[in-house]
Amino acid sequence: MSILNPSTFLDLVQRFAQEAQLAGSITTLLGAEGQTLDFAMWLNQAYLETCHLHEDWGFLLVSPGVAFATVAGQQLYTPAQAGITDGEVSSWKIDTFRNYHTSTGYASEIEMTPIEYDDWVASERINVLRTTQVRPMVYAITPHDEIALQCPLAGYTIVADHYRSAQPMDADADVPLIPTRFNMVIVYKALMEYGAEEHDAPLFNRAEKLYGQMLGRLERKYLPRVGSMGALA
């Protein structure tokens, strides 16, 4: 868009440099070096740290998510086997796992019950349960973000949503996952790091205040709402 309403990697670095009162202009990040490279790296770090503050940001949610067929006897499915590019999954949305008879469709869909991975190992990887094929009713997520099922029959489709993993921006036109109207949160976070590096207390304090305000707006918009409890008897 523009430096006034930054949407791309280049826009954001240009706005960052302008807020930091950097002399000169940045026209591209291709082959960046020196101070321009430093600014690009600060901006990227600020972007990733903001995305990693919460694993359940709404803007990271992919829904509808995956839909993949069970393979007879195959208990573990990597994100790639579920149809997702390697490195794409930050976490799975636990309450969205369902399955249905592929030939029947959604009319046969059921919810699946999540269990801890250690419990899955203890209950599903023992004796004949390793090879006894059933309709998968429970599942677990492994430490490597694999989906672990009861030993499945073929002919079922597993569906689930997931949260994306933010990746560093590289090209001028790369766009962050954070919605455009909140992109200044990245700039303010980067300005805090720059102000600390330069021992510029006024800049740091201003950036910290603006970052906190923008982050609060982002969290109110894109984090799950905590329901209030009813009156106690």
C-alpha positions in Angstrom: 0.0 0.0 0.0 2.2 2.9 1.3 4.3 4.0 4.1 1.2 5.6 5.7 -0.7 2.3 5.7 2.1 -0.3 5.4 1.2 -3.7 4.2 4.3 -5.2 2.7 7.7 -6.0 4.1 9.2 -3.0 2.2 6.4 -0.7 3.4 7.0 -1.7 7.0 10.8 -1.3 6.9 10.3 2.1 5.2 7.9 3.2 8.0 10.2 1.8 10.6 13.1 3.8 9.2 10.9 6.9 9.0 9.8 6.6 12.6 13.5 6.1 13.6 14.4 9.2 11.6 16.9 7.3 9.5 18.5 9.5 6.8 18.1 8.5 3.2 15.5 6.3 1.6 15.0 2.6 1.3 13.8 1.5 -2.1 14.3 -2.2 -2.0 15.4 -4.9 0.5 16.9 -7.1 -2.2 20.6 -7.5 -1.4 20.2 -5.3 1.7 23.3 -4.6 3.7 24.5 -2.3 6.5 21.8 -0.3 8.3 19.1 -1.3 5.9 19.8 -5.0 6.6 19.7 -4.2 10.4 16.4 -2.5 10.0 15.0 -5.4 8.0 16.2 -7.9 10.6 14.8 -5.9 13.5 11.4 -5.7 11.7 11.3 -9.4 11.0 12.2 -10.2 14.6 9.5 -7.9 15.9 7.0 -9.6 13.5 7.9 -13.1 14.6 7.9 -12.3 18.3 4.4 -10.7 18.0 3.0 -13.8 16.2 4.6 -16.1 18.8 3.1 -14.3 21.8 0.0 -16.4 21.5 -0.3 -19.7 19.6 -4.1 -19.2 19.2 -4.2 -15.9 17.4 -7.3 -15.8 15.3 -5.4 -14.4 12.3 -3.3 -17.6 12.4 -6.2 -20.0 12.3 -6.7 -22.0 9.1 -10.4 -23.0 8.9 -11.5 -25.0 7.0 -8.2 -26.9 7.6 -7.1 -30.3 6.5 -9.1 -33.2 5.2 -7.2 -36.4 4.6 -8.0 -40.1 4.1 -7.0 -42.7 6.6 -4.6 -45.4 5.5 -5.4 -48.9 6.8 -3.2 -49.6 9.8 -1.3 -46.3 9.7 -1.5 -44.6 13.1 0.8 -41.6 12.7 0.2 -38.8 10.1 2.7 -35.9 9.6 1.4 -32.5 8.7 2.7 -33.1 5.2 0.7 -36.4 5.0 -2.3 -34.4 6.1 -1.8 -32.1 3.1 0.1 -29.2 4.8 3.5 -27.8 3.8 6.3 -28.7 6.2 6.7 -26.0 8.8 3.2 -24.6 8.2 1.7 -25.9 11.5 2.2 -23.9 14.7 -0.4 -26.0 16.6 -3.6 -27.9 16.0 -7.0 -26.6 17.1 -7.8 -29.5 19.4 -11.6 -29.1 19.5 -12.0 -29.3 15.7 -11.1 -33.0 15.0 -13.8 -35.0 13.3 -14.1 -37.9 10.9 -16.6 -39.3 8.6 -17.1 -42.3 6.2 -15.5 -41.0 3.0 -18.2 -42.7 0.9 -21.1 -41.5 3.0 -20.0 -37.9 3.6 -20.8 -35.5 6.4 -24.0 -37.3 7.4 -21.7 -39.8 9.1 -19.5 -37.3 10.8 -18.5 -37.6 14.4 -16.4 -35.6 16.8 -13.1 -37.2 18.0 -11.9 -37.2 21.6 -8.4 -35.8 22.3 -6.1 -37.5 24.7 -2.5 -36.8 25.9 0.2 -38.3 23.7 1.6 -40.3 26.6 -1.9 -41.7 27.2 -2.2 -42.6 23.5 1.1 -44.5 23.6 0.0 -46.4 26.7 -3.4 -47.2 25.4 -3.0 -47.6 21.6 0.5 -48.8 21.1 0.3 -52.0 23.1 -0.3 -55.6 22.1 -3.0 -56.2 19.5 -4.2 -52.6 19.6 -1.2 -51.7 17.4 -2.8 -53.7 14.6 -6.5 -54.0 15.3 -8.1 -51.7 12.8 -11.1 -49.6 13.9 -12.9 -46.4 13.2 -10.7 -43.9 15.0 -12.6 -42.3 17.9 -9.7 -40.8 19.9 -6.5 -39.0 18.8 -3.4 -37.3 20.2 -0.8 -34.8 18.9 2.8 -36.0 19.1 5.6 -33.7 20.2 6.4 -33.3 16.5 2.8 -32.1 15.6 1.9 -35.5 14.1 -1.6 -36.7 14.4 -1.8 -40.0 16.2 -4.9 -42.2 15.7 -6.2 -45.5 16.9 -5.1 -48.0 14.4 -7.5 -47.0 11.6 -9.5 -48.7 9.0 -9.3 -47.3 5.5 -12.2 -45.4 4.2 -12.5 -42.5 6.7 -11.7 -38.8 6.2 -10.2 -36.9 9.1 -10.8 -33.1 9.2 -9.2 -30.6 11.5 -8.2 -26.9 11.7 -4.8 -25.6 12.6 -2.8 -22.5 13.4 -0.2 -21.3 11.0 3.4 -20.9 11.9 4.7 -17.4 11.0 7.8 -17.3 8.7 10.3 -14.5 8.2 9.5 -12.1 5.5 12.2 -11.9 2.7 11.0 -10.3 -0.5 9.8 -6.6 -0.8 6.2 -7.7 -1.5 5.9 -10.3 1.3 2.9 -9.6 3.5 2.7 -10.5 7.2 0.0 -12.7 8.6 -1.1 -9.9 10.9 -4.1 -8.0 9.4 -3.0 -4.8 7.7 -4.8 -2.4 10.0 -2.7 -3.7 12.9 0.6 -3.8 11.1 2.0 -0.8 13.1 2.3 -3.2 16.1 5.3 -4.7 14.2 6.8 -1.2 13.6 6.4 -0.2 17.2 7.9 -3.4 18.5 10.9 -2.9 16.2 11.2 0.7 17.4 11.5 -0.5 21.0 14.4 -2.8 20.1 16.0 0.0 18.1 15.6 2.5 20.9 17.1 0.1 23.4 20.0 -0.6 21.1 20.6 3.1 20.6 20.0 4.0 24.2 17.3 6.4 23.1 15.0 6.5 26.0 12.4 8.9 24.6 12.1 6.8 21.4 11.9 3.6 23.4 9.2 4.9 25.8 7.1 6.3 23.0 7.4 3.0 21.0 6.6 1.0 24.1 3.4 3.0 24.8 2.2 2.7 21.2 3.1 -0.9 21.0 1.1 -1.7 24.2 -1.9 0.2 22.9 -1.8 -1.5 19.5 -1.1 -5.0 21.0 -4.1 -4.6 23.3 -6.4 -3.9 20.3 -4.9 -6.8 18.4 -5.5 -9.2 21.4 -9.1 -8.0 22.0 -9.8 -8.6 18.3 -8.0 -11.9 17.7 -7.8 -13.9 20.9 -10.5 -16.2 22.2 -12.9 -14.5 24.6 -12.9 -15.8 28.1 -16.5 -16.5 29.1 -17.7 -15.3 32.5 -18.9 -17.7 35.1 -22.5 -17.8 36.2 -23.6 -16.9 39.7 -22.5 -19.3 42.3 -25.3 -21.0 44.3 
